[in-house]
């Protein structure tokens, strides 16, 4: 579909001829054609603020490097830098209008950035938009670059920004679960395997495991991000550095390090780095891992809070909204359900990234736009989900302690603790009779004369059962060791 400009316009020229561009637009003819060519999702790249900021960082670093190497005069370089600084500060983001899904390996996104920066720089120099004889999107803003090194570098920086936000919210969520370790340390309950009674534990132990597993993923995310610090900027089209001066790669990387405060390095083999998207696959796998774990935790929260009268009913999730248009009084676990759905989306994105990475051919992967969109969307969704889960659910969870204790007292799972004293065969017989008759384990052991009351008091103490052989701690489940809080031990601090 060809767009028709009905209002004031300017005429711009490209390989395919002349086109009318809205006079007020900071983008130009290349962006206009991309908007016409890719009406795919309706989501512009400006939806990913991190990517727009990262593109501006790349263009600013390039202008600084080109001036330092004598390729770009001070007047044009300063104007480009000022335009990029404005974009990094949040201005003109609505001018980044090309669709997130586009052909051309990101060329349209790069052209969009070149044109917006050029037209704003022209204004700063006192010239009208589109007056490219004074400052050109490709001759000056894109100098010493190709889409194939500028765009992947911007994507890597954008992912670093998004991952930093996710690591922060994951840590906050882990802290919320750690607080529940302390709160629920005295609450004894039955642990379950395969949905059947297993052995006693504390509710604090259960929530402590949630905290530990989330902190593990904070570390895995950091490891994946370190792989994204290697960039191919300076490699230009296929990694050979054609049309860039010898010192450009090192110079632009140094300027980009200064701008982003990231320890970026230039890849040793720029040809390999131009087509290799392994770091994106690695990050995607970690995001899937996070999503799977979060979804499992939310499954547990929904199951443990099921009821309120006919389910497990061990914990209470905060009531945040009415649950039904037909059933009065019903309250659903809507926050964990929302996080489950985020996880499903992230898992799907991982499949997309995997296929797009495999689909690359020869010296370039043409599918980096969908890789970038998938990863940035996953980071954003997970960040929002973690924040919502923390604020709207975890911090307000309460325990039904009496109900949990009653379950421990009447569970045949406690017979496991008697194995060392009465033997597996005798313990099995007690368990079978208890299950068949509804009588308690303690009552049957005394009746059979297998142990004394004093011995049973010791062996079946709920607190002792929850401690287990691991002793006190988030895995042993008892009270904190002297001088160390449960929160400290869960967090590793």
C-alpha positions, 0 to 999 in steps of 0.5 A, a space after each residue: 500500500 502506498 501512503 498518500 500525503 495530503 498535507 504539507 510535504 517535502 519531496 525526497 529521492 532514493 533509489 526508486 525515485 521521488 516520494 512526498 514525505 510529510 513536512 513535519 516528519 523527522 523521518 524520510 523516504 527510506 522510512 516511508 517506504 518501510 512503513 508501506 512495505 511492512 504493515 505487519 504487527 502495527 507495533 513500531 520499533 518505538 515500542 522498544 524504548 531501549 532499542 531507540 536509545 541504543 540506536 542513538 548511542 551507536 550514531 553518537 559514538 560513530 559521529 564522535 569516532 568519525 570526527 576524531 579520525 578526521 572524517 567528519 567536521 566539527 560542525 556536523 559532528 556536534 549537530 549529530 551528537 546533540 540530536 542523539 543526546 536528545 533522542 537518548 533523553 526521550 525526545 522524538 521517539 514517536 518518529 521511529 515508526 517502522 514495524 518491529 517485523 521487517 525484512 532487510 536484517 534491520 536496514 529499515 530500523 537503521 535508516 529510520 534512525 539515520 533520517 531522524 538524527 539527520 533531520 534533527 541535526 539539520 534543524 540544530 544547524 539552522 536548516 529545514 528538514 530534508 535539506 540533505 546537501 548540508 547533512 545527509 542521513 547516509 553520507 554523514 550520520 551513517 558514515 563508516 557504518 553498515 546496518 549489519 554492524 550498527 543494528 546488531 550493536 544497538 540490539 545488544 545494548 538495548 538487551 543490556 538495558 532491558 536485562 538490567 531492569 529484569 535483574 532488578 525486579 527478579 531480585 525484589 521478588 526474591 527478597 519478597 519470598 525471603 521475607 516470607 521465609 522468616 514469617 513462615 519459619 514456625 509454620 509446619 506443614 506436609 511436603 508432597 511428592 507427586 501430589 501425595 503426602 511425603 514428609 513434614 517441612 515448614 512453609 518457610 522452607 517452601 518459600 525459601 526454595 522459591 527465593 533461592 531458585 529466583 536468585 540463581 536465575 539472576 546469576 544466569 541472566 548476568 552470565 548471558 548478558 556478559 556474552 552480549 558485550 562483544 560487538 561487531 561495530 566497525 566490521 561494516 557489511 560482512 565483517 571485513 571493515 570495508 569503507 571504515 578506516 583502520 582505527 575506526 573499530 577500536 575508536 568507536 568501541 571506546 566512545 560507545 563504552 563511554 556513552 553506555 558505561 558498558 565494558 564493550 569489546 570489539 570481536 576478535 573475528 568480525 566476519 564471524 561476529 557479523 553472522 553469529 547470533 549465539 549470544 541471542 540464543 543463549 539469552 533467550 534460553 535463560 529467559 525461557 528458564 526464568 519463565 518456566 521457573 516463575 510459572 512453576 512457582 505460580 502453579 504452586 501458589 495457585 494449588 496451595 491457595 486452592 479452595 477456600 473450603 474444598 481445596 488445599 487451602 494452605 495459604 491465602 493469596 491477596 484478594 485483588 478483584 471479584 472473580 466471577 460474573 455469576 458466582 458471588 463471593 468467588 475470588 480467583 488467583 488472577 495474579 499468578 494466572 497472569 504470570 503463567 500467561 507471560 511465561 507461555 509467551 516467553 517460551 513461544 518467543 524462545 522458539 521464534 529466536 531459535 528458528 530465526 537463529 537457525 535460519 541465518 545464511 552465509 555472512 549475515 542473519 536476515 532475521 535479527 529484527 524478529 530476534 530483537 523484538 522477541 527478546 526485548 518483548 520477553 524482557 519487558 513482559 518478565 519485568 512487569 510480571 515479576 513486579 506485579 507478582 511481588 506487589 500484588 501477590 507475594 507480599 500479601 500472602 498469609 498462612 493457614 497455620 492451624 490447618 497445616 498443623 492439623 494436616 501434619 498430625 493426621 498424615 500417614 507421611 509422619 511414619 517415614 520418620 519411624 523407619 530407622 526405629 521400627 523398620 520399613 516393614 513395620 512402618 509400612 504395616 502401620 501406614 496401611 492400617 492408618 490409611 484403611 481405618 482413619 486412625 492415627 500413626 501415633 495411636 497404632 504404634 503405641 497399640 502395637 508396642 513398637 515405641 514408647 510415648 516418650 520415644 514417639 514424642 521425640 521422633 514425631 515432634 513436628 519441629 524435629 520432622 521439619 528440621 530433617 538431617 540438614 539441620 537449621 537453614 532454608 533447606 533444613 527448615 528450622 530456626 536460624 543459626 546464631 547470628 545469621 538471619 534466614 533472609 541472609 542465608 537464603 540470599 547468600 549474604 
